[in-house]
Amino acid sequence: MPPKTPKTAPQAPLGGVSGLLEHVLVKSWLDNVLSPATRVSRRDDLASFIAYARVKSIADFKKIKRSDIIDWRDFLIGSKEKPAFAIRTVKRRMASISKFFEYLCDEKIIDVNVVQGVERPKLTTTEGATSIISDRQAKDLLDSPDPSTLKGKRDRAILATFLYHALRRAELCNLKVKDVLEREGIKQLRILGKGSKERYVPVHPVAITRISEYLAAAGHGNKKEAALFRPISNNTAADFLKGLSPTAVYEMVIAYGQKVGIEKGNFSTHSLRATAATNALNNREDLRKVQNWLGHANVSTTAMYDKRENRPEDSPTYRVRY
């Protein structure tokens, strides 16, 4: 018996990556994902696999063999001398494609999930790959925007929000004015994290001062539904809901980093999150509290920021005496 095709599925195969991504099966699979960020990453992972495997239609997934998945995995890994992608990226992509194959099995499009059982690369370190910056660099970065301009006021508030609260870029971009609120007599940020998990983080005095100065200058502090951090141009009432894009925030952080002499390299907006987490742990904050502060589901993820046992200045090297 031929595989059962959902009644709503188009009968004619859709050619090309963009066409397949609009297929009703793909859209149904993605729509089931609650987190917008996860939905985007899975869509990108599927697009990458479709391009690599030269899949032209949903029916072509029946032709994919386990050996093809192994070849794809090895392509993603590359070599020791020249890795193609980070190990975490390889693991995520393989997990995404495995979930899609599971979905195709559930829909009776294919019989077996050929990704399942293919060995995935192991992380060789417990430390995070994101670079952190020094306390001196963090202070320089916080003071780098011009406080006399609206853009400078906004950017000073953004950098303080990153460095004092360890937010993810998407979390910062999604903040609304109403998310700066008072709970139990304390100013707090309401943050919508991964998996639509909500958490509340007390606002640092430096950050709340800068946010207040920016809102007073920008003029949208009384518009609760407005985006907290907005583009400087098109500052009209109709655009109050529109916040800064993740790309704009990334480019802004990189520009100020270069201004204060931070090499681009692995430096990114996530470096500010990693720096804040590392700083809190180095100042003897409890690991579990930092886990909740960051919105991590697993404490092992938080532990990657804990450098206390691996600080070079505390190495046994300096305990050797002759």
C-alpha positions as a printed NumPy array, in Angstrom:
array([[ 0.   ,  0.   ,  0.   ],
       [ 1.427,  3.413, -0.922],
       [ 2.063,  5.862,  1.906],
       [-0.992,  7.773,  3.007],
       [-0.881, 11.44 ,  2.058],
       [-2.849, 13.96 ,  4.152],
       [-5.948, 15.17 ,  2.348],
       [-4.836, 18.778,  2.586],
       [-1.392, 18.132,  1.101],
       [-0.778, 19.332, -2.462],
       [-0.555, 16.408, -4.852],
       [ 2.072, 17.982, -7.11 ],
       [ 5.6  , 18.127, -5.712],
       [ 6.911, 21.606, -4.989],
       [10.371, 22.27 , -6.392],
       [13.201, 24.072, -4.647],
       [14.007, 24.844, -1.034],
       [11.594, 27.777, -0.747],
       [ 8.78 , 25.746, -2.292],
       [ 9.27 , 22.823,  0.064],
       [ 9.347, 25.117,  3.082],
       [ 5.853, 26.295,  2.095],
       [ 4.539, 22.725,  1.801],
       [ 1.562, 22.095,  4.061],
       [ 3.395, 19.285,  5.885],
       [ 6.386, 21.477,  6.673],
       [ 4.212, 24.377,  7.771],
       [ 2.151, 22.069,  9.973],
       [ 5.327, 20.695, 11.589],
       [ 6.687, 24.184, 12.262],
       [ 3.366, 25.573, 13.476],
       [ 3.384, 22.987, 16.253],
       [ 6.514, 24.588, 17.749],
       [ 5.561, 27.065, 20.468],
       [ 8.755, 29.121, 20.625],
       [ 9.146, 31.554, 17.68 ],
       [12.95 , 31.383, 17.976],
       [12.936, 27.565, 17.897],
       [10.553, 27.644, 14.944],
       [12.972, 29.852, 12.999],
       [16.006, 27.689, 13.813],
       [14.199, 24.469, 12.809],
       [13.083, 26.044,  9.55 ],
       [16.666, 27.089,  8.831],
       [17.985, 23.639,  9.742],
       [15.481, 21.967,  7.421],
       [16.322, 24.394,  4.602],
       [20.014, 23.561,  5.011],
       [19.333, 19.822,  4.855],
       [17.034, 20.147,  1.833],
       [19.748, 22.054, -0.015],
       [22.476, 19.547,  0.926],
       [20.414, 16.456,  0.071],
       [18.962, 18.073, -3.073],
       [15.462, 17.163, -2.02 ],
       [12.958, 18.347, -4.616],
       [ 9.703, 17.093, -3.098],
       [ 8.296, 15.551,  0.067],
       [ 8.378, 12.18 , -1.712],
       [12.175, 12.482, -2.002],
       [12.5  , 12.051,  1.763],
       [11.614,  8.372,  1.184],
       [14.886,  8.   , -0.726],
       [17.084,  9.264,  2.118],
       [19.167,  6.451,  3.635],
       [21.057,  6.254,  6.907],
       [24.303,  6.459,  4.948],
       [23.123,  9.808,  3.546],
       [22.568, 11.105,  7.077],
       [26.055,  9.949,  8.089],
       [27.567, 11.72 ,  5.07 ],
       [25.633, 14.872,  5.98 ],
       [26.785, 14.683,  9.603],
       [30.414, 14.299,  8.516],
       [30.013, 17.236,  6.132],
       [28.711, 19.407,  8.997],
       [31.558, 18.376, 11.286],
       [34.336, 18.897,  8.727],
       [37.808, 18.058,  9.969],
       [39.85 , 18.778, 13.087],
       [42.003, 21.172, 11.107],
       [39.026, 22.889,  9.494],
       [35.703, 22.371, 11.317],
       [32.707, 23.266,  9.177],
       [30.312, 24.068, 12.013],
       [30.428, 24.226, 15.814],
       [29.581, 20.934, 17.53 ],
       [26.503, 22.472, 19.146],
       [25.268, 23.548, 15.717],
       [25.772, 20.035, 14.328],
       [23.892, 18.486, 17.255],
       [21.042, 20.979, 16.916],
       [20.682, 20.428, 13.175],
       [20.664, 16.667, 13.562],
       [18.044, 16.952, 16.309],
       [15.865, 19.175, 14.119],
       [16.004, 16.833, 11.142],
       [15.355, 13.821, 13.35 ],
       [12.202, 15.508, 14.656],
       [11.073, 16.216, 11.095],
       [11.62 , 12.598, 10.08 ],
       [ 9.635, 11.506, 13.142],
       [ 6.824, 13.764, 11.981],
       [ 6.941, 12.255,  8.484],
       [ 6.687,  8.802, 10.081],
       [ 3.638,  9.909, 12.073],
       [ 2.049, 11.183,  8.863],
       [ 2.773,  7.836,  7.118],
       [ 4.958,  9.561,  4.521],
       [ 7.987,  7.434,  5.409],
       [ 8.336,  4.191,  7.327],
       [11.542,  4.761,  9.318],
       [13.33 ,  7.702, 10.902],
       [16.795,  7.116,  9.419],
       [18.322,  9.874, 11.559],
       [17.546,  8.001, 14.743],
       [20.513,  5.961, 15.86 ],
       [23.104,  7.914, 13.863],
       [25.806,  8.861, 16.35 ],
       [26.088, 12.54 , 17.066],
       [29.328, 14.354, 17.914],
       [30.157, 14.836, 21.576],
       [31.163, 18.092, 23.161],
       [34.801, 17.925, 24.197],
       [34.569, 20.731, 26.737],
       [32.245, 21.827, 29.516],
       [33.064, 25.483, 28.829],
       [30.94 , 27.654, 26.58 ],
       [32.251, 28.704, 23.189],
       [31.065, 32.297, 23.624],
       [33.863, 34.713, 24.452],
       [33.551, 36.981, 27.485],
       [35.027, 40.428, 27.998],
       [36.925, 41.803, 31.001],
       [35.394, 44.049, 33.654],
       [37.419, 46.95 , 32.254],
       [36.104, 46.322, 28.752],
       [32.547, 46.073, 30.093],
       [32.897, 49.469, 31.798],
       [34.337, 50.995, 28.632],
       [31.484, 49.524, 26.592],
       [28.85 , 50.892, 28.997],
       [30.308, 54.384, 28.662],
       [30.93 , 54.314, 24.901],
       [27.614, 55.77 , 23.564],
       [27.215, 59.561, 23.532],
       [24.799, 60.438, 26.396],
       [23.872, 63.791, 24.803],
       [21.959, 62.242, 21.859],
       [18.75 , 60.203, 21.737],
       [20.578, 57.34 , 20.029],
       [23.294, 57.464, 22.667],
       [20.751, 57.426, 25.495],
       [19.009, 54.431, 23.917],
       [22.235, 52.525, 23.302],
       [23.5  , 53.209, 26.853],
       [20.232, 51.75 , 28.161],
       [20.522, 48.701, 25.873],
       [24.112, 47.94 , 26.89 ],
       [23.212, 48.296, 30.576],
       [20.209, 45.986, 30.104],
       [22.474, 43.365, 28.548],
       [25.395, 43.624, 30.96 ],
       [23.422, 43.891, 34.218],
       [20.7  , 41.332, 33.449],
       [22.276, 38.794, 31.064],
       [19.42 , 38.865, 28.57 ],
       [19.373, 37.012, 25.281],
       [19.196, 39.244, 22.197],
       [15.645, 38.116, 21.332],
       [14.544, 38.734, 24.925],
       [15.803, 42.315, 24.773],
       [14.221, 42.965, 21.366],
       [10.849, 41.68 , 22.613],
       [10.721, 43.946, 25.683],
       [ 7.79 , 46.35 , 25.828],
       [ 7.432, 49.451, 27.983],
       [ 4.941, 47.58 , 30.183],
       [ 7.614, 44.951, 30.901],
       [ 9.433, 47.443, 33.138],
       [ 7.181, 47.191, 36.153],
       [ 7.092, 47.288, 39.921],
       [ 6.595, 44.095, 41.919],
       [ 6.796, 43.966, 45.7  ],
       [ 8.069, 47.538, 45.671],
       [11.007, 46.719, 43.365],
       [11.453, 47.667, 39.719],
       [11.684, 44.479, 37.658],
       [11.883, 43.316, 34.053],
       [ 9.298, 40.852, 32.816],
       [11.181, 38.655, 30.362],
       [ 9.71 , 36.136, 27.944],
       [12.447, 33.569, 27.428],
       [12.95 , 30.391, 25.446],
       [ 9.939, 28.122, 25.281],
       [ 7.72 , 31.118, 26.175],
       [ 8.892, 30.824, 29.787],
       [ 8.283, 33.968, 31.795],
       [10.684, 35.221, 34.453],
       [11.096, 38.412, 36.467],
       [14.495, 40.012, 37.021],
       [15.086, 42.986, 39.356],
       [16.409, 45.978, 37.404],
       [19.895, 47.172, 38.32 ],
       [19.99 , 50.83 , 39.53 ],
       [22.331, 51.826, 36.675],
       [20.037, 50.213, 34.097],
       [16.78 , 51.706, 35.424],
       [18.348, 55.178, 35.469],
       [19.438, 54.834, 31.85 ],
       [16.121, 53.329, 30.738],
       [14.211, 56.185, 32.416],
       [16.437, 58.815, 30.78 ],
       [15.971, 57.192, 27.38 ],
       [12.167, 56.917, 27.684],
       [11.907, 60.546, 28.814],
       [13.898, 61.662, 25.752],
       [12.147, 59.287, 23.314],
       [ 8.642, 60.168, 24.489],
       [ 6.984, 56.749, 24.518],
       [ 7.287, 55.965, 28.219],
       [ 3.517, 56.193, 28.743],
       [ 2.692, 53.86 , 25.847],
       [ 2.648, 50.518, 27.62 ],
       [ 2.278, 48.378, 24.496],
       [ 5.132, 50.125, 22.707],
       [ 8.467, 48.408, 22.157],
       [10.915, 49.46 , 24.868],
       [13.88 , 49.9  , 22.522],
       [12.904, 51.424, 19.196],
       [14.542, 52.656, 15.983],
       [15.452, 56.337, 16.116],
       [14.02 , 57.046, 12.67 ],
       [10.273, 56.885, 11.909],
       [ 9.525, 57.926, 15.461],
       [ 5.788, 58.286, 14.849],
       [ 2.778, 57.134, 16.819],
       [ 1.972, 54.514, 14.194],
       [ 5.361, 52.884, 14.662],
       [ 5.475, 52.726, 18.462],
       [ 4.891, 48.977, 18.454],
       [ 7.922, 48.369, 16.249],
       [11.067, 47.5  , 18.149],
       [14.692, 47.143, 17.098],
       [15.463, 44.07 , 15.025],
       [17.92 , 41.467, 16.36 ],
       [20.234, 42.326, 13.458],
       [20.221, 46.03 , 14.346],
       [21.029, 45.233, 17.987],
       [23.853, 42.902, 16.944],
       [25.394, 45.503, 14.642],
       [25.095, 48.171, 17.327],
       [26.896, 46.053, 19.939],
       [29.663, 45.098, 17.492],
       [30.171, 48.767, 16.529],
       [30.599, 49.87 , 20.14 ],
       [32.854, 46.894, 20.794],
       [35.154, 47.984, 17.983],
       [35.014, 51.564, 19.264],
       [36.495, 50.519, 22.627],
       [39.008, 48.151, 21.07 ],
       [37.276, 44.774, 21.474],
       [38.302, 42.487, 18.61 ],
       [35.342, 41.19 , 16.616],
       [36.342, 37.491, 16.654],
       [33.794, 35.574, 18.736],
       [32.464, 38.78 , 20.336],
       [28.707, 39.171, 19.972],
       [25.598, 40.178, 21.908],
       [25.769, 36.766, 23.58 ],
       [29.207, 37.732, 24.908],
       [27.45 , 40.316, 27.085],
       [25.155, 37.634, 28.51 ],
       [28.119, 35.33 , 29.141],
       [30.09 , 38.182, 30.716],
       [27.267, 39.057, 33.113],
       [26.787, 35.41 , 34.127],
       [30.526, 34.872, 34.654],
       [30.789, 38.099, 36.648],
       [27.941, 37.081, 38.971],
       [29.477, 33.642, 39.562],
       [32.959, 35.085, 40.134],
       [31.4  , 37.325, 42.775],
       [30.188, 34.231, 44.646],
       [26.594, 34.104, 43.477],
       [24.906, 30.718, 43.866],
       [24.891, 28.622, 40.674],
       [21.179, 27.754, 40.993],
       [20.221, 31.395, 41.41 ],
       [22.199, 32.287, 38.298],
       [20.448, 29.44 , 36.459],
       [17.032, 30.949, 37.255],
       [18.316, 34.448, 36.464],
       [19.453, 33.331, 33.011],
       [16.321, 31.284, 32.339],
       [18.261, 28.059, 31.766],
       [16.292, 24.815, 31.866],
       [19.383, 22.814, 32.853],
       [21.986, 23.834, 35.412],
       [24.723, 22.187, 33.305],
       [24.235, 24.976, 30.753],
       [24.769, 27.576, 33.475],
       [27.852, 25.721, 34.712],
       [29.605, 26.494, 31.413],
       [29.89 , 30.085, 32.627],
       [31.418, 29.045, 35.962],
       [35.166, 29.664, 35.646],
       [35.923, 29.576, 39.371],
       [37.568, 26.167, 39.231],
       [39.515, 26.979, 36.085],
       [40.937, 30.45 , 36.64 ],
       [44.549, 30.546, 35.407],
       [45.648, 32.584, 38.413],
       [44.491, 29.776, 40.702],
       [46.362, 27.043, 38.81 ],
       [48.491, 24.513, 40.744],
       [51.321, 25.844, 38.557],
       [51.707, 28.712, 41.002],
       [51.751, 26.392, 44.019],
       [54.874, 24.551, 42.877],
       [57.943, 25.4  , 44.983],
       [61.544, 24.191, 44.553]])
